[in-house]
Amino acid sequence: MSRERRAQGRPRVTQPRGDDTKRRRVEEYLASLDPGQLGVATDSSVCADMAAAGVAISARYAGRILEEWRFDHLASGERRR
């Protein structure tokens, strides 16, 4: 992680690979949530919802994607105000 990224308090963003369809499915799911739903989502709730959709992921992986998604989408919206 770069010093600049650490100084900004930004989490490390893991870039999706071309074959990373699970990550893409999670991101599509998160994009479908409204801000209220996204605000109360947890790693375990994302994991459970993805399992219901037929995508098996760990809660840890779901939590990492959720944290990055929130930072990239919620924090950027707050900075624009």
N, C-alpha and C positions, 0 to 999 in steps of 0.2 A: 504494500500500500504506500502511495507517495506521501511525503510529508505534507504537501498541500491538501490532499484529500483527508488526512488525519486531522489537520488543523481545522478543517471545516466541519469536523464531526460526521463526515459521510461514511457510511459502511462500504466495505469493499464490494464492488459489483462484479458478480461472476457472469461473464459473457456467455450467452447460450451458444452451444455448438450446433452445427447443422443438423445433427441427428438427435438433438435433445428435445424430443417431442413432449416428454412429461412436463418439462419446464414451460414449454409453450402452452400446453393445456392449462397449467396452473395460472399463467399470466392471462390467458383468455378468460378464465373463471374470475380472476380478480378484477379484470376490466369490466365484467358484467355487474359487479356490485356497485350500489350507490354509496356515497360517502359515509352514510350512517352505518351501513352494513360493513363497510371496510374498516370503520373505526372500532367495531366490536369483534372483528374476526380474530381468531387465534390460530396458532399453528395446528392445534388438534382439530379445530373446526374445519380448517381448510383441508386437512388430511382426510377427515371423515367425508366431507362433501366430494372430494376427488375420488375416494374409494367408492362412493355411491354412483359415481359416473364411470366407474370401471378403470380408474387410474390409481395404481398402488404406489404411494410414495410414503416416505417416513415423515414423522412430525417435525423432525429436525430440518429436513430439506424444505418442507412446506414453510416452516418458520423463517428460514433464511430468505426464501423468495418473497414472503410476505413483508419482511423487514425492508428489503431492497425496494419493493413495489411502493410501500408507504412512503419511504424517503423520497423516491423519485417522483411520485405523483402528488402526495399531500404536501410535502415540504416545499416543492417548487411552486405550488399554488399559493401557499402562504407568503412566499417571498415576493410574489407579483403584486400583492395588495399594497 
